[in-house]
Every structure is written in structure tokens, then in C-alpha cells.
């Protein structure tokens, strides 16, 4: 992952700015964190802990899925139940405490989490990971942080191309884009299939994932002051899965090879937006409508459609008399109306009206401040107010101190609110779960060839919603007494050792416990990443290698004595190579889990065995 200007400058182009959320205006943002506030934040002034995985890094390392890209980011735990279900946790929070966005639009709909199975990186421009409470800017379910997957947008001129790869499956991507003086449009299509492996580990039927994705984005300056834009994504996925045996005696027998069951997903999401500038750009207005509509179906269940839609209005004002895009003193105001629903029950819907205020200031002495406040008025359960404060200070010599604190919320689920089946009764009086946390870190330059960043964090979850017995065979839900504690250390660094050799590293130490002191499952104590990229063949090729070590993870046995057990530690090595046959066409190859290590993220599920791939990438 990259954090500093040397690798970010090329990524923040005007085309990206045109549709990347939350601010989707067509101007050159320079070195920024697109998702860092109600409008993009210059990276050197951002007080919160964040990482950016760029398209260049994804390409050089041969990363083909977003889930794999996230595994090397500090503070992120990815647990996969085979290859068709990957949950992401930030800083020890629950999976539904991390909000996943695609071009600033919520990837999940209703109260369901988003599974990153099959989400390919062929059209990804960058992935921004914001750690710590982000509810002021993104509302509920951004309690532990935000992951914003930003896709490629139209670049100046007309371009077309694609890529193809074969190995344990295939991936084919094609695109066409054009950008002129007043706007641009990009259309892309991806067809990917992972032939998979037997998730049960019994060398039986391979469990595959097949996904097709169509993306469209565009922006157009109607006048010098008014710009319109849109993004649209349609994805269809089919995946195999195996069944579980709750009467198993051992973990090896818990997941049973079964060639019959499969699931399907149909995702439709997009945004329409308009931006209006006044006072020479000192005052801007942005109005947007966002919609996410997902339908899922499994062999042994009923199809469920979930829907999320929101209207957002943002006013931005440059307090120092300069245009908002260049101002050192900015205030932003957000008004939002959001609703979500599920057809699993007509009562399963929620309405929220929100207002948020943000101030950002950068001063001549190297100090930067960011402060925000938000109030959510919920029609179904208790209202919530959240706050955030971040600061950064650059010392002589380039050392940068950064710190932040804030709160986040997670809304009760539909079932927790409205349940009336299987002996469960909902509790409409539930309060949102609340997370409060802080972090403090230092970023140190390495002789002008790189940086290393060390951050300590401490977060506390309160009002956790738990199941309670209300009588024989009867259950409901309540907000739990006590706190769940999560604290740890995040380290990431990169360095250009020579003109041809780059090194990178990441490390996470995490201590996450329940109120009674028991360990939280699927959150490893230690995750270490080491990587290197070597430029070869006179600069026409690269070779990359990445080592990942995971230790101290636990999981529950959903069979036998239902105890919590430690999972085996493991180490994997991935390698990738790329060679430019011409300026437009490249030959690619990679090996995943080169030494065929046994990997387990979820008890009973086998990890991916050694796999090889080769392909071509062309861009004109």
C-alpha cells in the first residue's frame, strides 16, 4: 500500500476526481484522500489513519481481487469461508461495522454486509481504507472504518483496451473511454471465473465463483458553473458452496463436500449528481441521488431483495476567500435522507434524516485540523449523535505527527428490531451500537526514499446488541452491559532501496476482547506483510514477491462442545511478473500460495491451494 506523494501523485487525476466519492467534481485534486471527509482531504493534512492501494501497486503485484488487496493493509482482517465469501473487519470490529463503498455508493443494501467474493481489480483505480470511526461523514455502519473502492474514469482523449488471464479459471476485461474539453464517459465489462477448490478440504468437487460486471461513468460541464455526472454498476454472480454438519466430531468433518448447493447475486447500484459553483468557486452546492438494489438467492432459501436509497445535499464554502478546491479553511454542511428495506418482511424498512457539519483548516505553522459533528434522526429507533476530531502536524525534516478521536454508530438489524419467527421477538426499543476510539501516530521519512508510519489505536464498543432468553424457547435482543475493548499497533512502510528495487511492509498487532475478557474470533493477534518489487529487463518488466504471516487467530466450533479454539498459524508467498511486449501490450504471470501452505481463516474451511495464472494486458 502507498501513503505518500511519490506514488499518489499520478493516481489523483482530474478524471478520478470527476466521479470519485464523496466529492465527484472535475478538477485536479493532487495528492488527496478522496474519502477522508465531506470533500477530499489533502493527504499531508489528514489526521486519521488511512492507507491507499493504487492501481499501479495492484498491477505490479498481480492482485486480481479486492479481498486479496486488502489482506496487506494494516488494521484489516479478511476471513474467507472458501473463495465465495470474504468478510472484512477493521481494528477488531464486527464485519457489519465496516462500511464498503464503490465509487462512494454503499455496496450493500438493507442491513446486510457486503461479501467481497469475486470482486475483481481490473477496473479499480485505487482502494482507500480509512480506519477508526467514520460515522460523521458516512453515517451508521461506518463505526470501525470505511473502505472505498474507486474505479477507473475517463482520461483525456479516446482510449480502449482490455486484459485476459487464464489459470485456475479465467478473467476477461474490456473498456472504452473518451474525454473532451467539457466531460467524459467510460464503459467497461468484466467476465471472471474462479474455478476454485473444494472448500471442505476433502479433494472433492471444486467450488467456483463466476461474476459479470458492467460499469458506466460520466460527467459533463453543462456550463462553466454546472457539472452533471453519473455512475452505474450492474453485477451478476453465481457461486458454489458446501454444507455444514453441526453433528461433526472434528473440524475436518464440519464442512461437507456437496456438489448441489449454489447461490446467486444480482447487484444494481449507481449515483446521479449535479454540482453548482458560485462566487468564483468559493461556494459550491452538490446534490446527489444514490441507489443500491441487491437480490440474493441460495439453494435452500428464499430469494431476498434489499434496497437502499439516499438523497444528499452538500454545501461547501471557502472561509479564506479562495475557491473551495484550493482553500485552506473550508466548512462543509451535509443534509441527507436515507431509507433501506428488505422484501423478507414488509415491516423491514428504516428511515433516517441526517445533518452533518465539518470544518477543516490548514495553518502556516504546519498544523492542520479537521472536526465534524453529525446528528441522525431515526424513525424506528433511538437517534444518534457522533463527532470526530483529527489533527496533523509536520515537523522540520518531514516528520509528520497525526492523531484523531471520534465516535461511530451501528444500527440495529431488521431481525433484531422486528423478529417474529423461530421463537424470536424483535425489540423496537434497541439503541444503535456505539464505538468510540482514538489513535496517535508518527510518519517518518526514510532518507527521501520512502516513509514508515507507526500508529497506536484504542477503541471501545458499547451497547452491543446481544441475544437474550425471555422464556422457554423464547428469545429477544437487548443492548449489552459492559464494553468490548480493541487496541493495538499498525505499522506500514515503503522504501525505494535502489532505482530498481522497492520494498514494502505492514504489521498489525490486535488485542480484541469481549466484555467478559474472552477473545474475539476471526481477528488475528499478529498479521505481517513483507514485499518487494524489482524492475527488470531495462525497465520493461517487473517481478514482485509478497510474504504474509498470520498468527493468533481464534474461531468458534459450531459443533461438538461449541468451544472457542485457536486456528493454525500460516505463512503464504505470492509472486507475480509483468513484461511490456510493446508500449501498449504486456505479458503477465503469477503464482498464488507458491509453497502450497495450509491456510485457514474460518474453522473447517480449507484455504486456496497453490495456483498459477498467465495472461495479457493491452491499453491504447
C-alpha positions in Angstrom: 0.0 0.0 0.0 1.1 3.6 -0.5 0.7 6.6 1.7 2.8 9.4 0.4 3.1 11.7 -2.5 5.6 9.8 -4.6 3.1 7.1 -5.5 -0.1 9.1 -5.1 0.5 12.0 -7.5 -0.3 10.0 -10.6 -3.4 8.5 -9.1 -5.3 11.7 -8.3 -6.1 12.9 -11.8 -8.9 15.1 -13.0 -10.7 12.0 -14.3 -10.7 10.3 -10.9 -11.9 13.4 -9.3 -14.8 13.7 -11.7 -16.7 10.8 -10.1 -14.8 9.5 -7.0 -16.9 9.9 -3.9 -17.9 11.7 -1.8 -16.8 14.7 -3.9 -17.2 14.0 -7.6 -16.1 17.2 -9.2 -13.9 17.5 -12.3 -10.8 19.2 -11.0 -7.2 18.1 -10.3 -7.1 17.2 -6.6 -3.3 16.5 -6.4 -2.3 14.3 -3.5 -5.6 13.6 -1.7 -7.6 11.1 0.4 -10.8 11.2 -1.7 -12.9 9.6 1.1 -11.4 11.4 4.0 -14.2 14.0 4.7 -17.3 15.5 3.2 -14.9 16.7 0.5 -11.5 15.3 -0.5 -8.7 15.9 2.0 -5.0 16.7 1.1 -3.1 13.7 2.4 -0.5 15.6 4.3 -3.2 17.4 6.3 -5.2 14.3 7.2 -5.1 13.4 10.9 -6.7 10.0 10.7 -5.0 6.7 9.9 -5.5 5.7 6.3 -4.0 3.6 3.5 -4.3 3.7 -0.2 -3.7 0.8 -2.6 -3.2 2.2 -6.1 -3.8 0.7 -9.5 -0.1 0.7 -10.1 0.6 -1.4 -7.0 -2.3 -3.8 -7.8 -0.8 -4.2 -11.3 2.8 -4.8 -10.2 1.9 -7.3 -7.5 -0.5 -9.2 -9.7 -3.5 -8.7 -7.4 -6.8 -9.7 -9.1 -9.4 -9.4 -6.3 -10.2 -6.6 -3.8 -10.2 -9.1 -0.9 -6.5 -10.0 -1.7 -5.6 -6.4 -2.0 -6.9 -5.7 1.5 -5.0 -8.5 3.2 -1.8 -6.5 3.1 -3.3 -3.3 4.6 -2.6 -2.8 8.3 -5.6 -2.9 10.7 -7.6 -5.1 8.2 -8.6 -8.7 8.9 -10.0 -10.7 5.9 -11.6 -14.0 6.8 -12.7 -16.2 3.9 -15.1 -19.1 4.1 -13.6 -20.7 1.0 -13.5 -18.4 -2.0 -17.1 -17.3 -2.3 -17.4 -15.4 1.0 -14.9 -12.9 2.4 -15.7 -10.7 5.4 -13.6 -7.7 6.3 -13.0 -6.3 9.8 -11.2 -3.1 10.7 -9.4 -2.8 14.0 -11.2 -5.8 15.5 -14.8 -4.6 14.8 -17.5 -6.8 13.5 -17.9 -7.3 9.8 -21.0 -5.1 9.7 -19.1 -2.3 11.4 -17.1 -1.6 8.3 -18.8 0.3 5.5 -17.8 -0.7 2.0 -18.4 1.8 -0.8 -17.9 1.5 -4.5 -17.4 4.9 -6.0 -18.8 6.4 -2.9 -22.1 4.4 -3.1 -22.9 1.8 -0.5 -22.1 -1.7 -1.9 -24.6 -3.4 0.4 -28.3 -2.7 0.7 -30.6 -3.0 3.6 -28.9 -4.3 6.8 -26.8 -6.9 5.1 -23.0 -6.8 4.9 -21.2 -6.9 1.6 -19.3 -10.0 0.6 -16.2 -9.4 -1.5 -16.3 -12.7 -3.3 -15.3 -12.4 -6.9 -14.9 -8.6 -6.9 -12.1 -8.1 -9.4 -9.5 -5.4 -9.6 -9.2 -5.0 -13.4 -11.2 -1.7 -13.3 -10.1 -0.5 -9.9 -8.2 2.9 -9.8 -7.5 2.8 -6.1 -8.8 1.4 -2.8 -8.9 3.8 0.2 -9.0 2.3 3.7 -10.0 4.7 6.5 -9.5 3.3 9.9 -11.4 4.4 13.0 -15.0 5.8 13.5 -16.2 7.5 10.3 -19.9 7.9 11.1 -19.8 11.7 10.9 -19.2 11.5 7.2 -20.8 8.2 6.2 -23.5 7.5 8.9 -24.3 4.3 10.5 -22.2 1.1 9.9 -19.0 3.1 9.4 -18.3 2.5 13.1 -14.9 0.8 12.6 -14.0 2.5 9.3 -14.6 2.8 5.6 -13.3 1.0 2.5 -14.0 3.0 -0.7 -13.3 1.1 -3.9 -12.8 3.7 -6.6 -13.0 2.6 -10.2 -11.3 4.0 -13.3 -12.9 7.0 -15.0 -12.4 8.6 -18.4 -9.0 10.1 -19.1 -8.3 12.9 -21.7 -8.5 11.6 -25.2 -10.0 8.4 -26.5 -8.8 5.1 -25.1 -9.7 1.4 -25.4 -8.2 -1.9 -24.4 -8.6 -4.9 -22.0 -7.0 -7.8 -20.4 -7.2 -11.6 -20.4 -5.9 -14.2 -18.0 -6.1 -17.9 -17.7 -5.1 -20.4 -15.0 -7.5 -21.8 -12.4 -10.3 -20.1 -14.2 -10.3 -17.0 -16.4 -10.8 -13.2 -16.4 -11.6 -11.0 -19.4 -11.9 -7.2 -19.2 -12.6 -4.7 -21.9 -13.1 -0.9 -21.8 -13.6 2.2 -23.9 -13.4 5.8 -22.8 -13.3 9.3 -24.1 -12.8 12.7 -22.5 -13.0 16.1 -24.2 -13.0 19.7 -23.0 -16.4 19.5 -21.3 -16.6 16.0 -20.0 -16.0 12.3 -20.4 -17.5 8.8 -20.3 -16.1 5.3 -19.7 -17.8 1.9 -20.3 -16.3 -1.3 -19.2 -17.2 -5.0 -18.9 -15.6 -7.8 -17.0 -16.2 -11.6 -17.1 -14.3 -13.5 -14.4 -14.5 -17.1 -13.3 -12.6 -18.6 -10.4 -12.7 -22.4 -10.8 -12.0 -22.6 -7.1 -11.2 -25.5 -5.0 -13.0 -27.8 -2.6 -13.8 -25.7 0.5 -14.3 -28.8 2.6 -10.7 -29.8 2.0 -11.7 -33.3 1.0 -10.4 -33.1 -2.6 -13.9 -33.3 -3.9 -15.9 -31.0 -6.2 -14.3 -27.6 -6.8 -16.5 -24.7 -5.6 -16.4 -22.0 -8.3 -17.3 -18.3 -8.4 -18.4 -16.6 -11.7 -19.1 -12.9 -12.0 -20.0 -10.5 -14.8 -19.8 -6.7 -14.2 -20.9 -3.8 -16.4 -19.8 -0.3 -15.3 -20.6 3.1 -16.8 -19.4 6.5 -15.5 -19.5 10.0 -17.0 -19.5 13.7 -16.3 -20.4 16.8 -18.4 -20.0 20.5 -17.7 -23.3 22.0 -18.9 -21.9 25.5 -18.2 -18.8 26.8 -16.6 -20.5 26.6 -13.2 -22.8 23.5 -13.5 -21.5 19.9 -13.9 -23.6 16.8 -14.1 -22.4 13.2 -13.6 -23.4 9.6 -13.1 -22.0 6.2 -12.1 -23.8 2.9 -12.7 -22.8 -0.7 -11.9 -24.5 -4.0 -12.6 -23.0 -7.2 -11.4 -24.3 -10.8 -11.5 -22.6 -13.6 -9.7 -23.0 -17.4 -9.3 -21.1 -19.3 -6.7 -20.9 -22.9 -5.3 -20.7 -23.7 -1.6 -20.6 -26.7 0.6 -22.8 -27.6 3.5 -22.1 -27.8 7.2 -22.6 -30.7 9.6 -23.5 -29.5 13.1 -23.1 -33.0 14.4 -19.4 -33.3 13.2 -16.9 -34.6 15.7 -13.9 -32.7 14.3 -13.2 -29.6 12.2 -12.2 -31.7 9.2 -15.7 -33.2 9.1 -17.6 -29.9 9.8 -17.8 -28.7 6.1 -19.1 -31.5 3.8 -18.3 -31.7 0.1 -21.7 -31.1 -1.7 -21.9 -30.6 -5.4 -25.6 -29.4 -5.3 -25.9 -26.0 -3.4 -25.2 -22.7 -5.2 -26.0 -19.1 -4.7 -26.7 -16.1 -7.0 -26.3 -12.4 -6.5 -27.7 -9.6 -8.7 -26.3 -6.1 -7.8 -27.5 -2.8 -9.2 -26.1 0.4 -7.9 -25.4 4.0 -9.1 -25.5 7.7 -8.5 -26.7 10.8 -10.3 -25.2 14.1 -9.2 -25.0 17.8 -10.0 -22.5 20.4 -8.9 -23.0 24.1 -9.0 -20.3 26.7 -8.3 -20.9 30.2 -7.1 -18.7 33.2 -6.2 -15.9 32.0 -8.4 -15.9 28.6 -6.8 -15.8 29.9 -3.2 -19.3 28.5 -2.7 -20.3 25.1 -4.1 -23.5 23.0 -4.0 -23.7 19.3 -4.7 -27.0 17.3 -5.0 -26.9 13.6 -5.4 -29.3 10.6 -5.6 -27.8 7.2 -4.8 -29.4 3.8 -5.1 -28.3 0.2 -4.3 -30.6 -2.7 -5.1 -29.3 -6.2 -4.5 -31.0 -9.6 -4.8 -29.6 -12.8 -3.4 -30.8 -16.4 -3.7 -29.5 -19.6 -2.3 -30.4 -23.3 -3.0 -32.0 -23.8 0.4 -33.5 -20.4 1.0 -36.0 -17.8 -0.3 -34.8 -15.0 -2.7 -34.3 -11.7 -0.8 -34.2 -8.3 -2.3 -32.6 -5.5 -0.3 -32.7 -1.8 -1.2 -31.0 1.4 -0.1 -31.6 4.9 -1.5 -30.5 8.3 -0.3 -30.7 11.9 -1.3 -27.7 14.1 -0.3 -27.1 17.8 -0.5 -23.8 19.3 0.4 -22.8 22.9 0.7 -19.1 23.9 0.8 -17.6 27.3 1.5 -14.0 28.6 1.4 -13.6 30.7 4.5 -10.4 32.2 3.4 -11.8 33.8 0.3 -10.4 31.1 -2.1 -12.2 28.5 -4.2 -13.3 25.5 -2.2 -11.0 23.2 -4.1 -7.9 25.3 -3.1 -9.0 26.8 0.2 -7.0 26.2 3.4 -10.1 27.0 5.5 -13.3 25.1 4.5 -16.6 24.4 6.0 -19.0 21.7 4.7 -22.6 21.1 5.5 -24.4 17.8 4.6 -28.1 17.1 4.6 -29.2 13.5 3.9 -32.3 11.5 3.7 -31.8 7.7 3.6 -34.1 4.7 3.5 -33.5 1.0 3.3 -35.7 -2.0 3.1 -35.9 -5.8 2.6 -38.7 -7.8 1.0 -38.2 -10.6 3.5 -40.9 -8.7 5.5 -43.0 -5.6 4.7 -42.1 -4.1 8.1 -38.4 -4.4 7.4 -37.7 -0.8 6.5 -35.9 2.2 8.1 -35.8 5.9 7.5 -33.1 8.3 8.7 -32.7 12.1 8.3 -29.2 13.4 9.0 -27.3 16.7 9.2 -23.5 16.9 9.4 -21.1 19.8 9.8 -17.4 19.7 9.0 -14.6 22.3 9.5 -11.1 21.8 8.0 -8.2 24.2 8.5 -4.5 24.3 7.4 -2.2 26.8 9.0 1.2 28.2 8.1 3.0 26.6 11.0 2.3 23.1 9.7 -0.7 22.4 11.8 -3.9 21.0 10.3 -7.3 20.4 12.0 -10.4 18.5 11.0 -13.6 18.5 13.1 -17.1 17.2 12.4 -20.5 16.7 14.1 -23.5 14.7 12.9 -27.0 14.0 14.1 -29.1 11.1 12.8 -32.8 11.2 13.4 -34.1 7.7 13.1 -37.8 6.9 12.7 -37.5 3.4 14.0 -35.1 3.5 16.9 -33.1 6.0 19.0 -31.5 9.0 17.4 -27.7 9.2 17.4 -25.1 12.0 17.5 -21.5 11.4 16.5 -18.4 13.5 16.4 -14.8 13.4 15.1 -11.6 15.4 15.6 -8.3 14.9 13.7 -5.1 16.8 13.6 -1.8 16.6 11.8 1.5 18.5 12.4 4.5 18.4 10.1 7.8 19.0 11.9 11.0 20.2 10.2 12.6 17.4 8.3 9.4 15.9 7.1 8.3 14.0 10.2 4.5 14.1 10.5 2.5 13.6 13.7 -1.1 12.6 13.4 -3.9 11.9 15.8 -7.7 11.5 15.8 -10.6 10.7 18.1 -14.3 10.2 17.5 -17.4 8.1 17.7 -19.4 5.8 15.4 -22.7 4.0 15.4 -24.2 0.8 14.0 -27.9 0.5 13.5 -29.9 -2.5 14.8 -30.7 -5.1 12.2 -34.1 -5.8 10.8 -34.3 -9.1 12.6 -33.2 -7.5 15.9 -35.9 -4.9 15.6 -38.9 -6.8 14.1 -38.3 -10.6 14.5 -41.4 -12.7 14.9 -40.3 -16.2 14.0 -38.4 -19.2 15.2 -39.1 -18.2 18.8 -37.6 -14.7 18.4 -39.4 -11.4 19.2 -37.8 -8.1 18.0 -37.1 -5.2 20.2 -38.0 -1.8 18.6 -36.5 -0.1 21.7 -33.0 -1.0 20.8 -30.3 1.7 20.6 -27.6 1.8 18.0 -24.3 0.2 19.0 -21.7 2.9 19.7 -17.9 2.8 19.1 -15.6 5.4 20.5 -11.9 5.5 19.8 -8.7 7.4 19.3 -5.4 6.8 17.6 -2.0 8.6 17.6 0.9 8.0 15.2 4.0 9.3 13.6 5.1 9.1 10.0 8.9 9.3 9.4 10.7 9.9 6.0 13.4 7.4 5.1 16.2 9.4 3.6 13.9 10.8 1.0 13.3 7.3 -0.4 10.2 6.3 1.5 8.3 6.5 4.7 7.3 4.4 7.7 4.2 5.1 9.8 3.5 3.7 13.3 0.0 4.2 14.8 -1.4 3.1 18.2 -5.2 2.8 18.4 -7.7 2.2 21.2 -11.4 1.6 20.6 -14.3 0.7 22.8 -17.7 -0.8 21.6 -20.7 -0.1 23.9 -24.4 -1.0 23.8 -23.5 -4.1 21.8 -26.7 -5.9 20.7 -26.9 -9.5 22.0 -29.5 -12.2 22.2 -31.4 -12.8 25.5 -33.7 -15.5 26.6 -37.3 -14.3 27.5 -38.7 -17.7 28.4 -38.6 -21.4 27.5 -37.6 -21.5 23.8 -38.2 -17.7 23.5 -35.6 -15.1 22.7 -35.3 -11.4 22.1 -32.5 -8.8 21.9 -31.1 -6.1 24.2 -28.2 -3.7 24.4 -25.5 -5.5 26.4 -23.9 -4.0 29.5 -20.1 -3.6 29.5 -17.5 -2.7 26.9 -15.7 -4.7 24.2 -12.1 -3.4 24.0 -9.9 -3.3 21.0 -6.4 -1.9 21.0 -3.3 -2.4 19.0 -0.5 -1.2 16.8 -0.4 -0.6 13.0 2.8 -0.2 11.0 3.3 0.3 7.3 6.3 1.4 5.3 7.7 1.6 1.8 11.2 2.4 0.5 12.9 2.6 -2.8 16.2 0.9 -1.8 17.6 1.5 -5.3 16.3 2.9 -8.6 15.1 -0.6 -9.4 14.2 -2.2 -6.1 11.2 -1.2 -3.9 10.4 -2.7 -0.5 7.2 -2.6 1.4 6.0 -3.9 4.8 2.9 -3.9 7.0 2.2 -5.2 10.5 -0.8 -5.3 12.8 -1.0 -6.2 16.4 -4.5 -6.5 17.7 -5.9 -7.3 21.1 -9.7 -7.6 20.8 -11.8 -8.9 23.7 -15.5 -9.3 24.8 -16.8 -7.6 27.9 -16.1 -10.8 29.9 -12.4 -10.7 28.7 -12.8 -13.6 26.2 -11.1 -13.3 22.8 -12.9 -12.0 19.7 -13.0 -14.6 16.9 -11.5 -14.2 13.4 -9.3 -11.3 14.5 -5.6 -12.5 14.4 -3.3 -11.1 17.1 -0.5 -10.7 14.5 -0.5 -10.1 10.7 2.8 -9.4 8.9 3.3 -8.5 5.3 6.6 -8.2 3.5 7.0 -7.4 -0.2 9.5 -6.4 -2.8 9.3 -5.3 -6.5 12.3 -5.4 -8.8 12.4 -3.6 -12.1 14.0 -5.8 -14.8 14.8 -6.0 -18.5 15.9 -2.4 -18.7 12.7 -1.2 -17.1 10.3 -3.1 -19.4 9.5 -5.7 -16.7 8.8 -6.1 -13.0 9.0 -9.1 -10.6 7.2 -8.9 -7.3 7.0 -11.2 -4.3 4.8 -10.9 -1.2 5.0 -12.9 2.1 2.1 -12.9 4.5 2.2 -14.4 8.0 -1.0 -14.7 10.2 -0.8 -15.8 13.9 -3.0 -15.9 16.9 -6.5 -16.2 15.3 -9.4 -17.9 17.0 -12.8 -19.2 15.9 -15.8 -20.9 17.4 -16.6 -24.6 17.0 -20.2 -24.6 15.7 -20.4 -28.3 16.5 -19.4 -30.6 19.4 -18.7 -28.6 22.6 -19.1 -25.3 20.8 -15.8 -24.0 22.3 -13.5 -21.3 21.0 -10.3 -22.8 19.6 -7.1 -21.3 18.2 -6.6 -21.6 14.4 -3.2 -22.8 13.0 -0.7 -20.0 12.2 0.3 -19.9 8.5 2.6 -18.2 6.0 2.0 -17.7 2.3 4.1 -16.4 -0.5 2.8 -15.0 -3.8 4.9 -14.0 -6.8 4.0 -12.0 -9.9 5.8 -10.9 -13.1 5.0 -8.4 -15.8 6.8 -7.7 -19.1 5.9 -5.0 -21.7 6.0 -6.6 -25.1 5.3 -3.2 -26.6 4.3 0.2 -25.1 0.7 -0.9 -25.2 0.8 -4.7 -24.6 2.1 -6.5 -21.5 2.6 -10.2 -20.7 1.6 -11.2 -17.1 2.0 -14.2 -14.9 1.6 -15.0 -11.2 1.6 -17.8 -8.6 -0.7 -17.7 -5.6 0.4 -19.6 -2.4 3.6 -20.7 -4.2 4.6 -23.2 -1.5 1.1 -24.6 -1.1 0.7 -23.7 2.6 -2.3 -24.9 4.5 -4.4 -21.8 5.3 -7.5 -21.5 7.5 -9.3 -18.2 8.2 -12.6 -19.8 9.3 -12.7 -23.1 11.2 -13.5 -26.1 8.9 -12.9 -24.2 5.6 -9.8 -25.0 3.6 -7.8 -22.2 2.1 -6.7 -21.7 -1.5 -4.0 -24.2 -2.7 -1.1 -23.3 -5.0 -2.4 -21.9 -8.3 -0.8 -20.5 -11.4 -2.0 -17.9 -13.9 -0.8 -16.2 -17.2 -2.3 -13.5 -19.4 -2.1 -10.3 -21.5 -3.0 -6.7 -20.7 -3.5 -4.1 -23.5 -4.2 -0.4 -23.4 -4.3 2.1 -26.2 
